[in-house]
Amino acid sequence: MGIAWRNPSCGLSPWLRGGGVANETKLHLQVGLQSDAVADIRHRVGLKSDPRLAWAPLWYWLVVLPAGRAGIALQPNELIILETCMSSASPFRATLLALLLSTLAACNDSASNDEPVASSEPINPQAVQAAGFATLSTVLPGFDDLQLPANLVFRSAAEWQVAWLGHSQPTELRAPAPEVDFGKFMIVGTAKAAGGCVGGKGVARAEQSAAAITVHVWDSEPPPPAAVCTADYIESVHLALLPKSALPVQFVEHLRAEILPAWHAQLYTQAAPYENRMPQPTSNASPACTQLIVPFAVRGSGAGLPQSLKVNAVAVAQDGVTRWLQPASPSETGITQGVITDSNWLQDVAAGTAGIRSEPVLRGVARGCTSPQFKLDQPATVLLSVVAADGQAELVAQSTLTAAY
């Protein structure tokens, strides 16, 4: 752990100056990746944060410390930078806190944490293992060459490339297949022609026994007898990553309502992925790369959140292809009582906001090295692999990929 002391100019930005913090010592805490005490810090000290930076690998927080409030638990490999603007109200308070934090730092060197192992790979094998499967793509340029409906298995780059490219497009127009490390993964999936009254199809879950891998596939319910159908045509494709295995793969089909838990359609998800391009301290626990940070939040409908809801992995896709997949941070993910509205539950809203209410919200974050294939300021799809007491599902949030500088 490192602690640095600075006494900068007190020319704070407007959002730092606001909120009744005049004549108080101001502390700018810059905390590294390994903290598992985020909730403790939020409860134990008065906290203001720039929402855009709230989930960065370096936590940038303005903390107003009233007298008598202390006790911040820290983890090894954290870097804390204290910035003070001395006031006549308490000219030595920050010095005392610095000594306190120094003592806590020495006491926390042996602290344990359950964070995922840091990975330099945008697609983290640990996340695939945790989720059971992870969506790789919902598009397939070679779709027209398939014999539909199709259940698909790819165990090598050669067969994957052939299926992706197909033969219907001129060679010069064919984009290369998404890179997959077949030394670690395999691909399974399903495809069908949909549209009109014919719904889509997808992977619901995958199970492995000693004898085989069973891929459970959901299919849309048939239309009612009196339905009026259009002639729309849709390519329904769902390709998923599984941990590599030589076992045979068998597919079992179910109606959507039979295999996906009922709460799947009753949860609402928000996410705000961004690349952290701010300067970062070096750390043995974090690979040297540009980090992608994905804060997310899930709320329920009138029935609330399902029992024991947990997020295992978080994926970010662009143009229908997953480019990034990491485990959710266990220490920073959990159900809290949020102050929200129907349009914003990613973070607590300000008092007095129209439609404000309090209800349980599952909030968390995932982070890891970004992918060079991402395009900033472009739409992105965030997929949460979630599990509850009675099943698992993928939740989807539409967002825009941004960057913090």
C-alpha positions as CSV (number, residue, x, y, z in Angstrom):
1,M,0.0,0.0,0.0
2,G,1.2,3.5,-0.7
3,I,0.1,6.8,0.8
4,A,1.0,10.2,-0.7
5,W,0.3,13.6,0.7
6,R,-0.4,16.7,-1.4
7,N,-1.6,20.2,-0.5
8,P,-3.0,21.5,-3.8
9,S,-4.7,24.8,-4.7
10,C,-8.2,25.0,-3.3
11,G,-9.7,25.9,-6.7
12,L,-12.2,23.1,-6.8
13,S,-14.6,22.4,-9.6
14,P,-18.2,23.5,-9.1
15,W,-19.4,19.9,-8.2
16,L,-16.7,19.7,-5.6
17,R,-17.6,23.1,-4.1
18,G,-21.3,22.4,-3.8
19,G,-23.3,20.5,-1.2
20,G,-22.5,22.5,1.9
21,V,-18.9,21.5,2.3
22,A,-17.5,25.0,2.9
23,N,-15.0,25.4,5.7
24,E,-14.4,21.6,5.9
25,T,-11.3,19.7,5.3
26,K,-11.5,18.1,1.9
27,L,-9.9,14.7,1.2
28,H,-9.4,13.4,-2.3
29,L,-9.0,9.6,-2.0
30,Q,-7.5,7.7,-4.8
31,V,-8.0,4.1,-4.1
32,G,-6.6,1.2,-6.1
33,L,-8.2,-2.0,-7.4
34,Q,-8.2,-4.2,-4.4
35,S,-10.6,-2.4,-2.1
36,D,-13.4,-4.5,-0.6
37,A,-14.6,-1.7,1.7
38,V,-16.5,0.5,-0.7
39,A,-19.7,0.2,1.2
40,D,-18.0,0.8,4.5
41,I,-16.4,4.0,3.2
42,R,-19.7,5.2,1.8
43,H,-21.5,4.6,5.1
44,R,-18.7,5.8,7.5
45,V,-17.9,9.1,5.8
46,G,-19.9,11.7,4.1
47,L,-19.3,11.1,0.4
48,K,-19.6,13.0,-2.9
49,S,-18.5,11.5,-6.1
50,D,-18.3,12.4,-9.8
51,P,-20.7,9.7,-11.2
52,R,-18.6,9.3,-14.3
53,L,-15.5,8.3,-12.2
54,A,-17.4,6.5,-9.5
55,W,-16.3,3.0,-10.7
56,A,-12.9,3.8,-12.1
57,P,-10.0,1.5,-11.0
58,L,-8.7,4.6,-9.2
59,W,-11.7,5.7,-7.1
60,Y,-11.8,9.5,-7.1
61,W,-13.8,10.6,-4.2
62,L,-14.3,13.9,-2.4
63,V,-14.8,13.0,1.2
64,V,-16.0,15.4,3.9
65,L,-15.0,14.0,7.2
66,P,-17.1,15.2,10.1
67,A,-15.5,15.0,13.6
68,G,-15.5,11.6,15.1
69,R,-16.1,9.6,11.9
70,A,-13.3,7.4,10.9
71,G,-12.4,3.7,10.6
72,I,-11.8,3.0,6.9
73,A,-10.8,-0.6,6.1
74,L,-8.3,-0.8,3.3
75,Q,-6.7,-3.6,1.3
76,P,-3.1,-4.3,0.2
77,N,-1.9,-2.7,-3.0
78,E,-4.1,0.4,-2.6
79,L,-2.7,3.8,-3.3
80,I,-4.3,6.7,-1.4
81,I,-3.7,10.3,-2.2
82,L,-4.9,12.8,0.3
83,E,-5.5,16.3,-1.0
84,T,-6.4,18.9,1.7
85,C,-7.7,22.5,1.6
86,M,-7.1,23.7,5.2
87,S,-9.9,25.7,6.8
88,S,-10.1,27.6,10.0
89,A,-12.7,25.1,11.2
90,S,-10.3,22.2,11.6
91,P,-6.7,22.9,10.5
92,F,-5.2,19.7,11.7
93,R,-8.0,17.2,11.0
94,A,-6.5,16.0,7.7
95,T,-3.2,15.4,9.4
96,L,-4.8,13.2,12.0
97,L,-6.7,11.2,9.4
98,A,-3.5,10.7,7.4
99,L,-1.9,9.2,10.5
100,L,-4.9,7.0,11.0
101,L,-4.9,5.8,7.4
102,S,-1.1,5.1,7.7
103,T,-1.8,2.9,10.7
104,L,-4.7,1.1,9.0
105,A,-2.4,0.5,6.0
106,A,0.1,-1.3,8.1
107,C,-2.6,-3.3,9.8
108,N,-4.2,-4.4,6.5
109,D,-1.1,-5.9,4.8
110,S,-2.4,-9.4,5.5
111,A,-6.0,-8.8,4.5
112,S,-7.6,-11.3,2.1
113,N,-9.9,-10.6,-0.8
114,D,-12.0,-12.7,-3.1
115,E,-11.5,-10.6,-6.2
116,P,-11.1,-12.4,-9.6
117,V,-7.5,-12.9,-10.8
118,A,-6.5,-9.9,-13.0
119,S,-6.4,-10.8,-16.6
120,S,-4.9,-9.0,-19.6
121,E,-7.3,-10.8,-21.9
122,P,-10.5,-9.0,-22.9
123,I,-12.2,-12.4,-22.9
124,N,-11.4,-13.8,-19.5
125,P,-11.6,-17.6,-19.2
126,Q,-12.5,-17.2,-15.5
127,A,-15.7,-15.3,-16.5
128,V,-16.7,-18.0,-19.0
129,Q,-16.2,-20.6,-16.3
130,A,-18.2,-18.6,-13.7
131,A,-21.1,-18.0,-16.1
132,G,-21.3,-21.5,-17.6
133,F,-21.6,-20.0,-21.1
134,A,-21.2,-16.5,-22.5
135,T,-22.8,-15.1,-25.6
136,L,-20.2,-14.6,-28.4
137,S,-22.3,-13.4,-31.3
138,T,-25.8,-12.8,-32.4
139,V,-24.8,-12.3,-36.0
140,L,-23.3,-14.7,-38.6
141,P,-22.4,-13.5,-42.0
142,G,-22.4,-17.0,-43.3
143,F,-26.0,-17.6,-42.1
144,D,-27.3,-18.2,-45.7
145,D,-25.1,-21.2,-46.1
146,L,-26.5,-23.0,-43.1
147,Q,-29.0,-25.8,-43.4
148,L,-31.7,-24.4,-41.1
149,P,-32.6,-24.9,-38.4
150,A,-29.1,-25.6,-37.2
151,N,-27.4,-26.6,-33.9
152,L,-23.7,-25.6,-34.2
153,V,-20.4,-26.7,-32.6
154,F,-17.0,-25.3,-33.5
155,R,-13.8,-26.6,-31.9
156,S,-11.2,-25.1,-34.2
157,A,-10.4,-21.8,-35.8
158,A,-10.5,-23.3,-39.3
159,E,-14.1,-24.5,-39.0
160,W,-15.2,-21.3,-37.3
161,Q,-13.7,-19.2,-40.0
162,V,-15.5,-21.2,-42.7
163,A,-18.8,-20.9,-41.0
164,W,-18.4,-17.2,-40.3
165,L,-17.4,-16.2,-43.8
166,G,-19.8,-18.4,-45.7
167,H,-19.8,-18.4,-49.5
168,S,-22.6,-15.9,-50.4
169,Q,-20.5,-12.7,-50.3
170,P,-17.5,-11.7,-52.4
171,T,-14.2,-12.5,-50.7
172,E,-13.2,-8.9,-50.4
173,L,-16.4,-8.0,-48.5
174,R,-16.0,-10.8,-45.9
175,A,-14.9,-9.5,-42.5
176,P,-12.7,-11.9,-40.5
177,A,-14.3,-14.0,-37.9
178,P,-14.0,-12.8,-34.3
179,E,-10.9,-14.1,-32.7
180,V,-11.4,-17.1,-30.4
181,D,-8.7,-18.9,-28.4
182,F,-9.7,-22.5,-29.2
183,G,-7.0,-23.6,-26.8
184,K,-9.3,-22.4,-24.0
185,F,-12.8,-22.2,-25.6
186,M,-15.2,-23.9,-27.9
187,I,-18.3,-22.4,-29.6
188,V,-21.8,-23.8,-29.5
189,G,-24.9,-22.2,-30.9
190,T,-28.2,-22.4,-32.7
191,A,-29.7,-20.7,-35.7
192,K,-33.1,-20.5,-37.4
193,A,-35.0,-18.4,-39.9
194,A,-37.5,-16.2,-37.9
195,G,-39.8,-13.3,-38.5
196,G,-43.5,-12.7,-38.8
197,C,-45.1,-15.1,-36.3
198,V,-42.0,-17.2,-35.9
199,G,-39.9,-16.0,-32.9
200,G,-36.2,-16.4,-32.3
201,K,-34.1,-19.1,-30.6
202,G,-31.1,-19.1,-28.3
203,V,-28.9,-20.9,-25.8
204,A,-30.4,-20.9,-22.2
205,R,-27.7,-22.8,-20.3
206,A,-25.0,-25.5,-20.7
207,E,-24.3,-28.4,-18.4
208,Q,-21.4,-30.8,-18.4
209,S,-21.4,-34.4,-17.1
210,A,-18.7,-37.1,-17.3
211,A,-20.2,-38.3,-20.6
212,A,-21.3,-35.2,-22.5
213,I,-22.0,-31.5,-22.6
214,T,-25.7,-30.7,-22.7
215,V,-26.8,-27.4,-24.3
216,H,-30.3,-26.4,-23.4
217,V,-31.8,-24.2,-26.1
218,W,-34.9,-22.1,-25.8
219,D,-37.3,-21.7,-28.7
220,S,-40.2,-19.2,-29.0
221,E,-43.7,-20.3,-28.4
222,P,-45.8,-20.9,-31.5
223,P,-48.3,-18.2,-32.4
224,P,-52.0,-18.5,-31.4
225,P,-54.3,-20.0,-34.1
226,A,-55.9,-16.6,-34.9
227,A,-52.6,-14.7,-35.2
228,V,-52.1,-12.5,-38.3
229,C,-48.5,-13.0,-39.5
230,T,-46.3,-10.8,-41.6
231,A,-43.7,-11.8,-44.1
232,D,-40.8,-10.3,-42.2
233,Y,-37.6,-12.4,-42.3
234,I,-35.1,-12.4,-39.5
235,E,-31.8,-14.3,-39.0
236,S,-32.0,-15.7,-35.5
237,V,-28.5,-16.6,-34.3
238,H,-27.1,-17.2,-30.9
239,L,-23.5,-18.4,-30.6
240,A,-21.9,-19.0,-27.2
241,L,-18.5,-19.6,-25.7
242,L,-18.0,-22.6,-23.5
243,P,-14.8,-23.8,-21.8
244,K,-12.9,-26.2,-24.1
245,S,-13.9,-29.8,-23.9
246,A,-13.5,-32.9,-26.1
247,L,-16.8,-34.3,-24.8
248,P,-19.7,-34.8,-27.3
249,V,-22.3,-32.1,-27.4
250,Q,-26.0,-32.8,-27.3
251,F,-28.8,-30.2,-27.7
252,V,-32.1,-30.2,-25.8
253,E,-34.8,-27.9,-27.0
254,H,-37.4,-26.3,-24.7
255,L,-40.1,-23.7,-25.1
256,R,-38.8,-20.3,-23.9
257,A,-41.2,-20.2,-20.9
258,E,-40.2,-23.7,-19.8
259,I,-36.4,-23.1,-19.6
260,L,-36.0,-19.5,-18.7
261,P,-37.0,-18.4,-15.2
262,A,-40.1,-16.2,-15.0
263,W,-38.2,-13.3,-13.5
264,H,-36.0,-13.0,-16.6
265,A,-38.7,-10.8,-18.2
266,Q,-39.4,-8.9,-15.0
267,L,-35.9,-7.4,-14.4
268,Y,-34.6,-4.1,-15.8
269,T,-30.9,-3.4,-16.4
270,Q,-28.8,-0.3,-16.8
271,A,-25.0,-0.1,-17.5
272,A,-22.5,2.6,-18.3
273,P,-19.3,1.1,-19.8
274,Y,-16.3,3.4,-20.3
275,E,-12.6,3.1,-20.9
276,N,-10.5,4.6,-18.1
277,R,-7.8,6.5,-19.9
278,M,-6.6,8.4,-16.8
279,P,-3.1,7.9,-15.5
280,Q,-2.9,4.9,-13.3
281,P,-0.3,3.7,-10.7
282,T,1.5,0.5,-11.4
283,S,0.3,-2.5,-9.4
284,N,1.2,-6.2,-9.4
285,A,-2.5,-7.0,-9.0
286,S,-3.5,-5.2,-12.2
287,P,-2.1,-5.7,-15.7
288,A,-0.7,-2.7,-17.5
289,C,-3.5,-1.8,-20.0
290,T,-6.4,0.5,-20.7
291,Q,-9.1,-0.6,-18.3
292,L,-12.8,-1.0,-19.3
293,I,-15.0,-0.3,-16.4
294,V,-18.7,-1.4,-16.5
295,P,-20.9,-0.2,-13.6
296,F,-24.3,-1.9,-13.8
297,A,-27.6,-2.0,-11.9
298,V,-30.6,-4.3,-11.9
299,R,-34.1,-3.6,-10.5
300,G,-37.2,-5.6,-10.4
301,S,-40.8,-5.0,-11.3
302,G,-43.6,-5.0,-8.7
303,A,-42.4,-8.5,-7.6
304,G,-38.9,-7.2,-6.6
305,L,-35.7,-9.0,-7.1
306,P,-35.6,-12.9,-7.2
307,Q,-34.1,-14.7,-4.2
308,S,-30.3,-14.9,-4.1
309,L,-29.8,-13.0,-7.4
310,K,-26.1,-12.9,-8.3
311,V,-24.1,-11.6,-11.3
312,N,-21.4,-14.0,-12.4
313,A,-20.0,-12.2,-15.5
314,V,-20.4,-9.1,-17.6
315,A,-19.9,-8.9,-21.3
316,V,-19.8,-5.9,-23.7
317,A,-20.7,-6.3,-27.4
318,Q,-20.6,-4.1,-30.4
319,D,-22.1,-4.8,-33.8
320,G,-23.5,-8.1,-32.4
321,V,-20.2,-9.5,-31.3
322,T,-18.9,-9.8,-27.7
323,R,-15.5,-8.2,-27.5
324,W,-15.1,-8.1,-23.7
325,L,-16.0,-10.5,-20.9
326,Q,-15.0,-10.3,-17.2
327,P,-16.2,-11.6,-13.9
328,A,-18.2,-9.2,-11.8
329,S,-16.3,-7.9,-8.7
330,P,-17.7,-9.9,-5.8
331,S,-16.7,-7.2,-3.2
332,E,-18.4,-4.4,-5.1
333,T,-21.5,-6.2,-6.3
334,G,-24.6,-6.7,-4.1
335,I,-28.2,-5.7,-3.4
336,T,-28.7,-2.4,-1.7
337,Q,-31.6,-0.2,-0.9
338,G,-31.5,2.3,-3.8
339,V,-33.1,5.8,-4.2
340,I,-34.2,5.6,-7.8
341,T,-36.7,6.6,-10.5
342,D,-38.1,4.6,-13.4
343,S,-35.4,6.1,-15.7
344,N,-32.4,6.0,-13.4
345,W,-31.4,3.2,-11.0
346,L,-27.7,2.9,-11.9
347,Q,-26.9,5.3,-9.0
348,D,-29.0,7.1,-6.3
349,V,-30.9,10.1,-7.6
350,A,-31.0,13.5,-5.9
351,A,-33.6,14.3,-3.3
352,G,-36.6,16.0,-4.8
353,T,-36.3,14.3,-8.2
354,A,-39.7,13.6,-9.8
355,G,-40.9,10.0,-9.3
356,I,-38.3,9.2,-6.6
357,R,-38.7,6.1,-4.5
358,S,-36.7,3.5,-2.5
359,E,-36.4,-0.1,-3.5
360,P,-33.8,-2.9,-3.6
361,V,-31.3,-2.7,-6.5
362,L,-28.5,-5.0,-7.4
363,R,-25.5,-2.8,-8.2
364,G,-22.0,-3.8,-9.1
365,V,-19.0,-3.4,-11.4
366,A,-16.7,-5.4,-13.7
367,R,-13.4,-4.3,-15.0
368,G,-10.6,-5.6,-17.1
369,C,-8.3,-4.8,-20.1
370,T,-10.3,-3.3,-22.9
371,S,-10.4,-4.6,-26.5
372,P,-8.7,-2.7,-29.3
373,Q,-11.7,-3.5,-31.5
374,F,-14.0,-1.3,-29.5
375,K,-15.3,2.0,-31.0
376,L,-15.8,4.8,-28.6
377,D,-19.0,6.9,-28.5
378,Q,-20.8,4.1,-30.3
379,P,-23.7,1.9,-29.2
380,A,-22.8,-1.0,-27.0
381,T,-24.7,-3.9,-25.6
382,V,-24.0,-5.0,-22.0
383,L,-24.9,-8.6,-21.1
384,L,-25.1,-9.7,-17.5
385,S,-24.9,-13.4,-16.7
386,V,-27.1,-13.8,-13.7
387,V,-28.2,-16.7,-11.5
388,A,-30.8,-17.0,-8.8
389,A,-32.2,-19.7,-6.6
390,D,-34.4,-21.0,-9.4
391,G,-32.4,-20.5,-12.6
392,Q,-30.1,-18.5,-14.7
393,A,-30.4,-16.0,-17.6
394,E,-28.7,-13.2,-19.5
395,L,-29.9,-9.7,-18.9
396,V,-29.4,-7.0,-21.5
397,A,-28.8,-3.3,-21.3
398,Q,-28.3,-1.0,-24.3
399,S,-25.7,1.8,-23.7
400,T,-22.9,3.8,-25.3
401,L,-19.2,3.1,-24.9
402,T,-17.4,6.2,-23.6
403,A,-14.0,7.2,-22.1
404,A,-12.8,9.0,-19.1
405,Y,-9.7,11.1,-19.5
